[in-house]
Amino acid sequence: MLTIQAQSNIPTDFGMFTVYAFSENEEDWNPHLVWVAENTDFNKTVNVRFHSECITGEIFHSKKCECGQQLDAAMKYMSENGGMIIYLRQEGRNIGIINKLRAYALQERGFDTVEANLKLGLPADGRNFDVAVEMLKILNVKEINLLTNNPDKLKSLVDSGIILNQRVPLEIESNEVNESYLSKKKDYFGHLLEKV
């Protein structure tokens, strides 16, 4: 059972956010985080982004993915429009950083992102968004606009009791490194990408 273990206000380059740490255990060093922009009203339709951790893209600005740019864009959007980012500790589509680096090494040998995961005996995408829905319910959020290109995130809301008002696209321009990665996301996972 997830509970709020701590919360605090944090000023950022994008504005002030209240950050909640959710976990089952107060000693969990890797809790899920919810970043709520200061002008957010939970009694109205709330803008929400389910965002999975990506240390390579967010911190070290890897060009292999668009995760860091999506997080920045989401923080800017929430700061300007109100809303929250549910930051899920699901590195590498929930395979962890070690396996993610192993998958990257396989990609250097010609495997695509899905083939690399499968060759390691891992799922193509092992993420679970039910935990994000659980956090929305704990915060008593009833209706949302979801910033996403991922149909699995939309499906996670079916029969959840939370009303999906609309999907807000969050598409980032590809670069010379990640164009094939984004194409795979569109062709294999069905991501709703218009620019690829």
Disulfide bonds with the S-S distance in Angstrom:
none
